[in-house]
Amino acid sequence: SSASKLLGYEAHELIGQNPYDFFHPNDIIRIQEESHSQVLKKESFVNYISYRIRKKNGEYIWFETFTQPVFDDNKNVIQLVTSSRDITLRKKTEDKLNRFRRALDSSADSIFIINKTQMNFIDANESALNSLGYTFEEILQMGPHDIKPEFSKEELEKIFDYMLLGKKEFSTLQTIHQRKDGSTLPVEVVLS
């Protein structure tokens, strides 16, 4: 059964058990408020929620559960039908991305992440945005050539190519960045 594959329990070990006994203690109130109580009060007829659930070996994994009520002839909820899937890998990836985002934004240095193929920015930290005066949405519409007036897009592509080949003389540039208001800012750019 899928319960056995995902959680390690056999079906007979789960039938008749209170599902709240398996939820992570820190998630119980949220599950009640955001999912079950809404469905039982008929405020929501379909609900998705993610939470942690205990496997037979004691380990917690992340589940995403779809909950739908079943009604009797008087429109009373008589049971909840749920379908769940393991989203532990997704949650771990999200956690890593959030930690990366926090590290990126806590740096005092301006950091830009560039898609080399299209020569456009795909990310920038708060310091970079503040130093140039652009919003995140604006910077995503730009590339490094838009903030380095002395280099064309093609020249920057060549510099990046040399840098990727390991040419050390191209890994650091003394240059300027042009801010949104047109003023310039002297910078040392380290390409890595």
Summary of the structure (lengths in Angstrom):
residues: 192
radius of gyration: 25.9
end to end distance: 48.3
largest distance: 78.0
contacts: 464
relative contact order: 0.08
helix: 39%
strand: 28%
